[in-house]
Amino acid sequence: MFDLPPTLNQCIYCGTTDGPLSDEHIIPYGLNGTWKLAKASCRDCADRTSRVEREILRNGLGAPRAALGMRSYRKKRRPTSFPLIIDRGFGDESVSVPVEEHPAVAVLPRYASPSWLESHRRSTGIEVVGASTVYFGRLPLSDFVKKFKGTRLTGTVTYEPTAFARLVAKIALGYCAGRFGFDAVRNAYVTPAILGISDDVGTWVGSTEGYRLALSPQPADRVTHAVGTDVLDGDIVAYVRLFAWAVPDEYIVVVAPVPNGHNDPHEQRRDQPPRST
């Protein structure tokens, strides 16, 4: 783990030093994130980014987070059951399944490579090319199938792929600000997309092909999420893996142009990134 600056006293998104500044989790608190930047987000930017986090954490990842016992600011209000649709041959039947028996499936989108890396061009939106579906249920899958017999089981995961990409970009920006300082992200490409000001998140965020962040020497079952950095064609890029012990997908974020005096990329050791546990 690198040493976080004691206090930034500056919003990592808009750069303001005025008004009250709140602490900023690099990995969201609701995903068990432990890295925190002190006084690093102004009220307006915190409101914008929090809305995106809530959409993903509650709607898209609500059941997996509950099954994994991940943290929540409102744990007493967390649902104790989630819906599931079962077809037993007589049409769809909606049932409410307790957390301890729910399949708690996470669906993580896979994106095309960031267009900036392909041709240094900007694009609108983001292209989804696939998805990874991961079973996080507490009940072994074989026991679940026996208990809920049916010809078809259907769960619903609802969130916008653009919102998920903005969350990934937020993680990357916060990580780089913590590791290299605010000056490294002062002119970040990806900030307007994170804040929802621009519709070009696919320019900067995508999925990688054929590479995985190294997770050793920490035991795989202790690794929650992993982030690493590199320099490509004069830009700082970050690599993000969520649920790293279970999901092979890795996201790449083109964060910012390399500022003068930036560390040699070979010293950043992407192959041995810090980890959140």
N, C-alpha and C positions, 0 to 999 in steps of 0.2 A: 504494500500500500504506500503511495506517495504521501508526502506531508501536505495537507490542505493549508491554504493561507488562513491565519487566525480570524481575520475579518476582511471582507472585500470593500465594504462601505460604498458599493457602486452596483447599480443594476446591470446584470450581465446581458440584458436584452436591449435596453435603450441607453444605457450608460449614465443615467441620471444619478446624482448624489444627493438630490433634494428629497425632503419628506421622509416618512418612515420607510425603512427597508426591512423586508422580512427575510428569514433564512430560506435557503433553497436546497431541497434534496436533489442530488444528481440522479440517482435511481429513486423513483417515487417511494415515499414512505409506505404506501399500500402494496408495494412489491418487496417489502422488507429491506428497502434501501438504507444503508448506514452512512453513506458519504453525504455531508451537508456543508454547504457554503454559507457562512454567516453574513447576514445583511447583504444579500446579493440580488434582491428582486423588489422593484417598486410595486406599489399597490395595483396600478393599472396592468402592468405586465403579469403580476401574480394572478390577477383575476382571469386574464386571457388564457394563461397556460393551465391554470387549475381546472377550467371548464373542459379542456381537452383531456386532462388526466382523469377527471371524474367519469367522462363518457366511456373511456376504455376500461377503467378499473371496475366500474359498477356494471356496465352493460356487457362488455366483451369478455371480461376476465372475472366476473363476480363469483361464479361457481368454482373455478379453479382456485381462486384466492381463498375462498371459504374452506374448500377441501384440504388445502395445504396449510391452513391455519395462519395465513399471512396477516400482517397487522392492519388495523383500521382505526381511524380517529373516532368512528362511531360503531364500535364492535358490538355494543348492546343492541343496535338497530340492524345488525347484519341479518339477512334472511337465514332461517334455519332449514329451509327447503327451497327447491328450485323446480320449475315445470319441466315435464318431459311428455312427449306425445308417443303413444304406443299403438300400433295397429296389430290386433290379434286376429285379423281376418274378418272383422265386422265393422271396419272403419276406424278412423282416428279416435283415440281416447286420451284426453289430457289428464295427467296425474301429477300430483305434487310429491316430489321425492325428497326425503331428508338428505341433508348434506352428506352424512356418513354412508349413504347408499347411492348417491347421484354419480353419474360418470364424470362430471366436471371436466368436460372436454374443452380444451383451448384450441382456437383456430387462429393461427398466426399467418398473415399474408406474406407471400413472396412477391417481390417487385422486380421490374426490369432494372438494369444497371442505371445509375444516375446519368442523365443525358449530358451533364457537364463533363463526365469522364470519357464519354463516347466521342463527343465532337465539340466540346466547349460551347454548346448552345443551350439556351434556356427553353424549357417546355412547360406547358400548363398541366395541372393535375398530376397524377401518377399512374403508371401502368402496372396492374396486378397480373402476374403471370402464373400464379398458383397459390397454394396454401399448405401449411403443415397442420395436421390435426393430431393432438396429443391427449391421451387419456390420463387424467390426474385423479381419478376417483379413488377413494379409500378402500372401497370394496374391490377385491380382485376381479378382473374382467370376466373370468369364467363364472364366478359366483353371481356377478351382476346379470349375465345372460340367463343363468338358470332361474334367478328370482323374477326377472321381468321378461317372461317369455312372450314373444310376439314375432310377427313376420317383418316388422319394421319399427325401429326406434328413432325418434326424431327429437333433437334439441335445437334451440334457437340461439344463435350468437349474433348480436346486433351491434355493429359500429361501422363507421366510415373508414375505409382504408386510408384516406387522407389524414384522418385524425390519428390513426395509429402511427403513420409516418411522421407526423408532427411530434408525437410523443417520443419516438426514437431520436428525432433530431434534437429535441430538448435535452435528452440524456447526453447526447454527444457534445452539445454546446457546453453544458454544465461541467462535464468531465474535462474538456479542454480548458475552460476558464479556471478550474481548480488546479489542474496540473501545470499549466503554462502561464497563468495570470491573465488579467483582463485584457492587457494589450494584445495578446494573441488572438482574441476574438472581437476586438473593437470593431473591425470591419467584416464581421462574419457574414458570409453569403446567406446563410440559412435562417437568420433571425426573422426576417419578414414573414417567411412561411410558418415558422413556429408560432408567431403571434397572430397568424391569420390575416395579415395585411396583404400578402401576395398569394397567388395560386400557382406557385412554381415548385412545390415541394419535391416533385419528381426530378427536377433538375439536380437536386442535391442529395436525395435519399434514394437508396435502392438496396438490392440484395447482391451478395457476392456469389461467385461460382467457384467451387472446388477448394475453398480454404476455410479452416476453422481456427478460432483462437485457441491457443494452448491453455489447458486448464490445470495441468500439473504444476507444482507438486501437491496441491491441495486435493484431498479426496473428492471425487466427483460428486458424492452425495452432499457435500458441504458447499458446493459452488452454486450460488443462486443465479447470478448474472455476471457477465464479463465484458469489459471494455478495453480496447487498446487503440493506439494511434500509429500513424505513419505519415510520410510526406509523399505525395504523388504529383508530379508535374507542377511543382511550386505551390501546392495547396496542402493544408493540414486536413487529413481525413481521420475519422474515427470509425472503429468497428465495434458493433454492439451485438451481444448475444443475450437474449432474455431466456430464463429457465434453462440455463446453459447445460445442466446435467441431463436434460431430457430432449431438448430441441436442437437439431443440427443447424437450423437456419442462422445466418449471420447477416446483419445489416451493415451497410457502409454509408457514411454521411460525409459529404464534402463540406467541411465546416467553414474554413476561412483561408484567405491567401496567407502564405508564410510571411510573417513580419521580419523585419531586420533583426538579426541577433537571435533568431529562433534556434533551439538546440539542434545539433546534428541528428538527423532521423535515425541513424544507426544506434544512438544512445537511448532511443525511446523503447527499444526492445518490445516490439509488438508481439513477439512470440512468448513473452512472459508478462502479460498484462496484470494490473491490480485486479482484485476480485471483491465482490460484495458477498457476504455470507449471511 
